[in-house]
Amino acid sequence: MDWNARYLSNDTPWDKGAHTPILDEIESRHPGIFSGRSILVPGCGTGYDARWIAAQGAEVTGIDIAPLAIEQARELDPGETVRFTVADFLDPAPALTGAFDLLWEHTCFCALDPALRPAYFKAARQILAPGGMVVGVFFINPEMDEGESGPPFGIDAKKLEADWKDTGFEQMDPWVPAAGFDGRVGRELVMLLRKID
């Protein structure tokens, strides 16, 4: 998938022009979960989630493989509240090893071809400090047109839990969020996971 070409042609249906309302639900259920942490947002796109998280008192780095997405994210962040960088999450620079307390996942995982998921899990473990957390929302049952295969690519909840466990994470408080963008409510799963060292 040429993600930069999608931004060039303005073919970005995942960009809703706002942060996911699930972030508000997570903060309500776990007050202060983002505050005071060093957080990485992979596949950050134009950065709405990243800027919302930064406003909660976090130090946020947003990365995306599409240069145009990062350019637009920077334009939308004149106060430079987030460090936006062009980078491939699946091949993190050595300097990122253990550099973050928390990884926020939203729409990056489901955009990847399922064959790339092992690399995603490995990168998540690599970039997190000991005891670091993954907080995210995963598309369990994305709405598809007839004959469409993705992205987004769904994943069975039990398979997702098993994959995180096999990568060295323990699951805490999963739930199906009541909030969400139109067409997604009831199709997503929030997961909080802690890296086991």
C-alpha angles and dihedrals in degrees: 000000000000099000094179090056089054090056091045090055093041089239097143110128090164090065104087096174092245141061116273111270087225087078089065090049092051092049090049092050095042107026114208095008092138100035119111095004134122103237134189121204110195118201088016095169111189090348108246094139092042093053092047091051091048089054088060090065101269131134101236134194117189119196132185135171091224112083092202091056090054091046091053092044090055091048090053091050106058090158090057092229090156131045102233117194137171105239143136109245091200090061105038120190114251089245089067094060108122091350100127138061095202141019118208112208123196124144096339097091095045091049093060124091104253089242087069096055096095088057090050093053091046092050092048091055092045098053097045124090118231108294091013121155139230112210115181154132119242129199103236096169112013119193109253135188115234109284093012117130103180173202101248093061117195127213134202111255094230091049090049092050091048093049092052091047091050089052092055104266131126119215123233128185106342116187143163104249121234090210128067146117119295111285094020104074109114091013098082137070127209114215131187112194133178124209111240114215 
